[in-house]
Amino acid sequence: MATYEWTEESAEITRLASQVDAIEIAGCTDDGDATEWVSDGVGADFWSVYFHFTPEWPADPNGLAGAMCIADRDTLEQARAYAAELSAAHGLTVTEY
């Protein structure tokens, strides 16, 4: 079983947190070649935590104008705990998908 314990560097988290409007959690699958978001987390291999940006995000490096993954966790409970830490530190709401 793979371990998904990746987190963006803390300086980057702090920088990005000042530009976002929310935190999102979503289940994902990993087939070795691609990572895909899964609806309602059904069949998720791991859980990702995202910062959500408004479409007006001027510094969007990916052209997504939406969300940027900042962490991966093995379980939903771990993702929720990390999102709660970020929410408390930065005053952001958390939404699960």
Phi and psi in radians as a Rosetta constraint file:
Dihedral C 1 N 2 CA 2 C 2 CIRCULARHARMONIC -1.271 0.35
Dihedral N 2 CA 2 C 2 N 3 CIRCULARHARMONIC 2.637 0.35
Dihedral C 2 N 3 CA 3 C 3 CIRCULARHARMONIC -1.902 0.35
Dihedral N 3 CA 3 C 3 N 4 CIRCULARHARMONIC 2.234 0.35
Dihedral C 3 N 4 CA 4 C 4 CIRCULARHARMONIC -1.951 0.35
Dihedral N 4 CA 4 C 4 N 5 CIRCULARHARMONIC 1.530 0.35
Dihedral C 4 N 5 CA 5 C 5 CIRCULARHARMONIC -2.268 0.35
Dihedral N 5 CA 5 C 5 N 6 CIRCULARHARMONIC 1.022 0.35
Dihedral C 5 N 6 CA 6 C 6 CIRCULARHARMONIC -1.851 0.35
Dihedral N 6 CA 6 C 6 N 7 CIRCULARHARMONIC 2.451 0.35
Dihedral C 6 N 7 CA 7 C 7 CIRCULARHARMONIC -2.450 0.35
Dihedral N 7 CA 7 C 7 N 8 CIRCULARHARMONIC 2.357 0.35
Dihedral C 7 N 8 CA 8 C 8 CIRCULARHARMONIC -0.993 0.35
Dihedral N 8 CA 8 C 8 N 9 CIRCULARHARMONIC 2.669 0.35
Dihedral C 8 N 9 CA 9 C 9 CIRCULARHARMONIC -1.050 0.35
Dihedral N 9 CA 9 C 9 N 10 CIRCULARHARMONIC 2.546 0.35
Dihedral C 9 N 10 CA 10 C 10 CIRCULARHARMONIC -1.060 0.35
Dihedral N 10 CA 10 C 10 N 11 CIRCULARHARMONIC -0.626 0.35
Dihedral C 10 N 11 CA 11 C 11 CIRCULARHARMONIC -1.120 0.35
Dihedral N 11 CA 11 C 11 N 12 CIRCULARHARMONIC -0.665 0.35
Dihedral C 11 N 12 CA 12 C 12 CIRCULARHARMONIC -1.217 0.35
Dihedral N 12 CA 12 C 12 N 13 CIRCULARHARMONIC -0.689 0.35
Dihedral C 12 N 13 CA 13 C 13 CIRCULARHARMONIC -1.020 0.35
Dihedral N 13 CA 13 C 13 N 14 CIRCULARHARMONIC -0.832 0.35
Dihedral C 13 N 14 CA 14 C 14 CIRCULARHARMONIC -1.073 0.35
Dihedral N 14 CA 14 C 14 N 15 CIRCULARHARMONIC -0.779 0.35
Dihedral C 14 N 15 CA 15 C 15 CIRCULARHARMONIC -1.083 0.35
Dihedral N 15 CA 15 C 15 N 16 CIRCULARHARMONIC -0.849 0.35
Dihedral C 15 N 16 CA 16 C 16 CIRCULARHARMONIC -1.198 0.35
Dihedral N 16 CA 16 C 16 N 17 CIRCULARHARMONIC -0.623 0.35
Dihedral C 16 N 17 CA 17 C 17 CIRCULARHARMONIC -1.008 0.35
Dihedral N 17 CA 17 C 17 N 18 CIRCULARHARMONIC -0.495 0.35
Dihedral C 17 N 18 CA 18 C 18 CIRCULARHARMONIC -1.331 0.35
Dihedral N 18 CA 18 C 18 N 19 CIRCULARHARMONIC -0.153 0.35
Dihedral C 18 N 19 CA 19 C 19 CIRCULARHARMONIC -1.941 0.35
Dihedral N 19 CA 19 C 19 N 20 CIRCULARHARMONIC -0.056 0.35
Dihedral C 19 N 20 CA 20 C 20 CIRCULARHARMONIC -1.816 0.35
Dihedral N 20 CA 20 C 20 N 21 CIRCULARHARMONIC 2.898 0.35
Dihedral C 20 N 21 CA 21 C 21 CIRCULARHARMONIC -2.015 0.35
Dihedral N 21 CA 21 C 21 N 22 CIRCULARHARMONIC -0.111 0.35
Dihedral C 21 N 22 CA 22 C 22 CIRCULARHARMONIC -2.960 0.35
Dihedral N 22 CA 22 C 22 N 23 CIRCULARHARMONIC 2.991 0.35
Dihedral C 22 N 23 CA 23 C 23 CIRCULARHARMONIC -2.068 0.35
Dihedral N 23 CA 23 C 23 N 24 CIRCULARHARMONIC 2.463 0.35
Dihedral C 23 N 24 CA 24 C 24 CIRCULARHARMONIC -2.212 0.35
Dihedral N 24 CA 24 C 24 N 25 CIRCULARHARMONIC 2.600 0.35
Dihedral C 24 N 25 CA 25 C 25 CIRCULARHARMONIC -2.170 0.35
Dihedral N 25 CA 25 C 25 N 26 CIRCULARHARMONIC 2.343 0.35
Dihedral C 25 N 26 CA 26 C 26 CIRCULARHARMONIC -2.528 0.35
Dihedral N 26 CA 26 C 26 N 27 CIRCULARHARMONIC 2.516 0.35
Dihedral C 26 N 27 CA 27 C 27 CIRCULARHARMONIC -1.338 0.35
Dihedral N 27 CA 27 C 27 N 28 CIRCULARHARMONIC 2.560 0.35
Dihedral C 27 N 28 CA 28 C 28 CIRCULARHARMONIC -2.378 0.35
Dihedral N 28 CA 28 C 28 N 29 CIRCULARHARMONIC 2.734 0.35
Dihedral C 28 N 29 CA 29 C 29 CIRCULARHARMONIC -1.987 0.35
Dihedral N 29 CA 29 C 29 N 30 CIRCULARHARMONIC 2.720 0.35
Dihedral C 29 N 30 CA 30 C 30 CIRCULARHARMONIC -2.361 0.35
Dihedral N 30 CA 30 C 30 N 31 CIRCULARHARMONIC 1.952 0.35
Dihedral C 30 N 31 CA 31 C 31 CIRCULARHARMONIC -1.718 0.35
Dihedral N 31 CA 31 C 31 N 32 CIRCULARHARMONIC 0.190 0.35
Dihedral C 31 N 32 CA 32 C 32 CIRCULARHARMONIC 1.676 0.35
Dihedral N 32 CA 32 C 32 N 33 CIRCULARHARMONIC -0.519 0.35
Dihedral C 32 N 33 CA 33 C 33 CIRCULARHARMONIC -1.920 0.35
Dihedral N 33 CA 33 C 33 N 34 CIRCULARHARMONIC -0.455 0.35
Dihedral C 33 N 34 CA 34 C 34 CIRCULARHARMONIC -2.584 0.35
Dihedral N 34 CA 34 C 34 N 35 CIRCULARHARMONIC 2.655 0.35
Dihedral C 34 N 35 CA 35 C 35 CIRCULARHARMONIC -1.949 0.35
Dihedral N 35 CA 35 C 35 N 36 CIRCULARHARMONIC 2.309 0.35
Dihedral C 35 N 36 CA 36 C 36 CIRCULARHARMONIC -2.250 0.35
Dihedral N 36 CA 36 C 36 N 37 CIRCULARHARMONIC 2.477 0.35
Dihedral C 36 N 37 CA 37 C 37 CIRCULARHARMONIC -1.289 0.35
Dihedral N 37 CA 37 C 37 N 38 CIRCULARHARMONIC 2.478 0.35
Dihedral C 37 N 38 CA 38 C 38 CIRCULARHARMONIC -2.124 0.35
Dihedral N 38 CA 38 C 38 N 39 CIRCULARHARMONIC 2.395 0.35
Dihedral C 38 N 39 CA 39 C 39 CIRCULARHARMONIC -1.098 0.35
Dihedral N 39 CA 39 C 39 N 40 CIRCULARHARMONIC 2.283 0.35
Dihedral C 39 N 40 CA 40 C 40 CIRCULARHARMONIC 1.018 0.35
Dihedral N 40 CA 40 C 40 N 41 CIRCULARHARMONIC 0.257 0.35
Dihedral C 40 N 41 CA 41 C 41 CIRCULARHARMONIC 1.249 0.35
Dihedral N 41 CA 41 C 41 N 42 CIRCULARHARMONIC 0.097 0.35
Dihedral C 41 N 42 CA 42 C 42 CIRCULARHARMONIC -1.137 0.35
Dihedral N 42 CA 42 C 42 N 43 CIRCULARHARMONIC 2.105 0.35
Dihedral C 42 N 43 CA 43 C 43 CIRCULARHARMONIC 1.384 0.35
Dihedral N 43 CA 43 C 43 N 44 CIRCULARHARMONIC 0.268 0.35
Dihedral C 43 N 44 CA 44 C 44 CIRCULARHARMONIC -1.163 0.35
Dihedral N 44 CA 44 C 44 N 45 CIRCULARHARMONIC 2.419 0.35
Dihedral C 44 N 45 CA 45 C 45 CIRCULARHARMONIC -1.492 0.35
Dihedral N 45 CA 45 C 45 N 46 CIRCULARHARMONIC -0.489 0.35
Dihedral C 45 N 46 CA 46 C 46 CIRCULARHARMONIC -2.810 0.35
Dihedral N 46 CA 46 C 46 N 47 CIRCULARHARMONIC 3.068 0.35
Dihedral C 46 N 47 CA 47 C 47 CIRCULARHARMONIC -2.173 0.35
Dihedral N 47 CA 47 C 47 N 48 CIRCULARHARMONIC 2.305 0.35
Dihedral C 47 N 48 CA 48 C 48 CIRCULARHARMONIC -1.874 0.35
Dihedral N 48 CA 48 C 48 N 49 CIRCULARHARMONIC 2.554 0.35
Dihedral C 48 N 49 CA 49 C 49 CIRCULARHARMONIC -1.921 0.35
Dihedral N 49 CA 49 C 49 N 50 CIRCULARHARMONIC 2.287 0.35
Dihedral C 49 N 50 CA 50 C 50 CIRCULARHARMONIC -2.141 0.35
Dihedral N 50 CA 50 C 50 N 51 CIRCULARHARMONIC 2.638 0.35
Dihedral C 50 N 51 CA 51 C 51 CIRCULARHARMONIC -1.633 0.35
Dihedral N 51 CA 51 C 51 N 52 CIRCULARHARMONIC 2.379 0.35
Dihedral C 51 N 52 CA 52 C 52 CIRCULARHARMONIC -1.790 0.35
Dihedral N 52 CA 52 C 52 N 53 CIRCULARHARMONIC 2.281 0.35
Dihedral C 52 N 53 CA 53 C 53 CIRCULARHARMONIC -1.967 0.35
Dihedral N 53 CA 53 C 53 N 54 CIRCULARHARMONIC 2.582 0.35
Dihedral C 53 N 54 CA 54 C 54 CIRCULARHARMONIC -1.222 0.35
Dihedral N 54 CA 54 C 54 N 55 CIRCULARHARMONIC 2.796 0.35
Dihedral C 54 N 55 CA 55 C 55 CIRCULARHARMONIC -1.048 0.35
Dihedral N 55 CA 55 C 55 N 56 CIRCULARHARMONIC -0.272 0.35
Dihedral C 55 N 56 CA 56 C 56 CIRCULARHARMONIC -1.505 0.35
Dihedral N 56 CA 56 C 56 N 57 CIRCULARHARMONIC 0.104 0.35
Dihedral C 56 N 57 CA 57 C 57 CIRCULARHARMONIC -0.959 0.35
Dihedral N 57 CA 57 C 57 N 58 CIRCULARHARMONIC 1.866 0.35
Dihedral C 57 N 58 CA 58 C 58 CIRCULARHARMONIC -1.296 0.35
Dihedral N 58 CA 58 C 58 N 59 CIRCULARHARMONIC -0.394 0.35
Dihedral C 58 N 59 CA 59 C 59 CIRCULARHARMONIC -1.749 0.35
Dihedral N 59 CA 59 C 59 N 60 CIRCULARHARMONIC 0.308 0.35
Dihedral C 59 N 60 CA 60 C 60 CIRCULARHARMONIC -1.065 0.35
Dihedral N 60 CA 60 C 60 N 61 CIRCULARHARMONIC 1.883 0.35
Dihedral C 60 N 61 CA 61 C 61 CIRCULARHARMONIC -1.320 0.35
Dihedral N 61 CA 61 C 61 N 62 CIRCULARHARMONIC -0.281 0.35
Dihedral C 61 N 62 CA 62 C 62 CIRCULARHARMONIC -1.879 0.35
Dihedral N 62 CA 62 C 62 N 63 CIRCULARHARMONIC -0.060 0.35
Dihedral C 62 N 63 CA 63 C 63 CIRCULARHARMONIC 1.231 0.35
Dihedral N 63 CA 63 C 63 N 64 CIRCULARHARMONIC 0.311 0.35
Dihedral C 63 N 64 CA 64 C 64 CIRCULARHARMONIC -1.436 0.35
Dihedral N 64 CA 64 C 64 N 65 CIRCULARHARMONIC -0.562 0.35
Dihedral C 64 N 65 CA 65 C 65 CIRCULARHARMONIC 0.787 0.35
Dihedral N 65 CA 65 C 65 N 66 CIRCULARHARMONIC 0.836 0.35
Dihedral C 65 N 66 CA 66 C 66 CIRCULARHARMONIC -2.775 0.35
Dihedral N 66 CA 66 C 66 N 67 CIRCULARHARMONIC -1.279 0.35
Dihedral C 66 N 67 CA 67 C 67 CIRCULARHARMONIC -2.503 0.35
Dihedral N 67 CA 67 C 67 N 68 CIRCULARHARMONIC 2.671 0.35
Dihedral C 67 N 68 CA 68 C 68 CIRCULARHARMONIC -2.389 0.35
Dihedral N 68 CA 68 C 68 N 69 CIRCULARHARMONIC 2.185 0.35
Dihedral C 68 N 69 CA 69 C 69 CIRCULARHARMONIC -1.195 0.35
Dihedral N 69 CA 69 C 69 N 70 CIRCULARHARMONIC 2.281 0.35
Dihedral C 69 N 70 CA 70 C 70 CIRCULARHARMONIC -2.092 0.35
Dihedral N 70 CA 70 C 70 N 71 CIRCULARHARMONIC -0.161 0.35
Dihedral C 70 N 71 CA 71 C 71 CIRCULARHARMONIC -2.887 0.35
Dihedral N 71 CA 71 C 71 N 72 CIRCULARHARMONIC 2.643 0.35
Dihedral C 71 N 72 CA 72 C 72 CIRCULARHARMONIC -2.169 0.35
Dihedral N 72 CA 72 C 72 N 73 CIRCULARHARMONIC 2.483 0.35
Dihedral C 72 N 73 CA 73 C 73 CIRCULARHARMONIC -2.376 0.35
Dihedral N 73 CA 73 C 73 N 74 CIRCULARHARMONIC 2.655 0.35
Dihedral C 73 N 74 CA 74 C 74 CIRCULARHARMONIC -1.163 0.35
Dihedral N 74 CA 74 C 74 N 75 CIRCULARHARMONIC -0.620 0.35
Dihedral C 74 N 75 CA 75 C 75 CIRCULARHARMONIC -2.221 0.35
Dihedral N 75 CA 75 C 75 N 76 CIRCULARHARMONIC 2.800 0.35
Dihedral C 75 N 76 CA 76 C 76 CIRCULARHARMONIC -1.087 0.35
Dihedral N 76 CA 76 C 76 N 77 CIRCULARHARMONIC -0.688 0.35
Dihedral C 76 N 77 CA 77 C 77 CIRCULARHARMONIC -1.078 0.35
Dihedral N 77 CA 77 C 77 N 78 CIRCULARHARMONIC -0.723 0.35
Dihedral C 77 N 78 CA 78 C 78 CIRCULARHARMONIC -1.148 0.35
Dihedral N 78 CA 78 C 78 N 79 CIRCULARHARMONIC -0.716 0.35
Dihedral C 78 N 79 CA 79 C 79 CIRCULARHARMONIC -1.133 0.35
Dihedral N 79 CA 79 C 79 N 80 CIRCULARHARMONIC -0.732 0.35
Dihedral C 79 N 80 CA 80 C 80 CIRCULARHARMONIC -1.083 0.35
Dihedral N 80 CA 80 C 80 N 81 CIRCULARHARMONIC -0.734 0.35
Dihedral C 80 N 81 CA 81 C 81 CIRCULARHARMONIC -1.105 0.35
Dihedral N 81 CA 81 C 81 N 82 CIRCULARHARMONIC -0.759 0.35
Dihedral C 81 N 82 CA 82 C 82 CIRCULARHARMONIC -1.176 0.35
Dihedral N 82 CA 82 C 82 N 83 CIRCULARHARMONIC -0.740 0.35
Dihedral C 82 N 83 CA 83 C 83 CIRCULARHARMONIC -1.078 0.35
Dihedral N 83 CA 83 C 83 N 84 CIRCULARHARMONIC -0.661 0.35
Dihedral C 83 N 84 CA 84 C 84 CIRCULARHARMONIC -1.131 0.35
Dihedral N 84 CA 84 C 84 N 85 CIRCULARHARMONIC -0.685 0.35
Dihedral C 84 N 85 CA 85 C 85 CIRCULARHARMONIC -1.028 0.35
Dihedral N 85 CA 85 C 85 N 86 CIRCULARHARMONIC -0.848 0.35
Dihedral C 85 N 86 CA 86 C 86 CIRCULARHARMONIC -1.111 0.35
Dihedral N 86 CA 86 C 86 N 87 CIRCULARHARMONIC -0.708 0.35
Dihedral C 86 N 87 CA 87 C 87 CIRCULARHARMONIC -1.058 0.35
Dihedral N 87 CA 87 C 87 N 88 CIRCULARHARMONIC -0.794 0.35
Dihedral C 87 N 88 CA 88 C 88 CIRCULARHARMONIC -1.149 0.35
Dihedral N 88 CA 88 C 88 N 89 CIRCULARHARMONIC -0.685 0.35
Dihedral C 88 N 89 CA 89 C 89 CIRCULARHARMONIC -1.286 0.35
Dihedral N 89 CA 89 C 89 N 90 CIRCULARHARMONIC -0.538 0.35
Dihedral C 89 N 90 CA 90 C 90 CIRCULARHARMONIC -2.121 0.35
Dihedral N 90 CA 90 C 90 N 91 CIRCULARHARMONIC 0.048 0.35
Dihedral C 90 N 91 CA 91 C 91 CIRCULARHARMONIC 1.161 0.35
Dihedral N 91 CA 91 C 91 N 92 CIRCULARHARMONIC 0.662 0.35
Dihedral C 91 N 92 CA 92 C 92 CIRCULARHARMONIC -1.933 0.35
Dihedral N 92 CA 92 C 92 N 93 CIRCULARHARMONIC 2.574 0.35
Dihedral C 92 N 93 CA 93 C 93 CIRCULARHARMONIC -1.413 0.35
Dihedral N 93 CA 93 C 93 N 94 CIRCULARHARMONIC 2.759 0.35
Dihedral C 93 N 94 CA 94 C 94 CIRCULARHARMONIC -2.100 0.35
Dihedral N 94 CA 94 C 94 N 95 CIRCULARHARMONIC 2.321 0.35
Dihedral C 94 N 95 CA 95 C 95 CIRCULARHARMONIC -2.167 0.35
Dihedral N 95 CA 95 C 95 N 96 CIRCULARHARMONIC 2.394 0.35
Dihedral C 95 N 96 CA 96 C 96 CIRCULARHARMONIC -1.817 0.35
Dihedral N 96 CA 96 C 96 N 97 CIRCULARHARMONIC 2.449 0.35
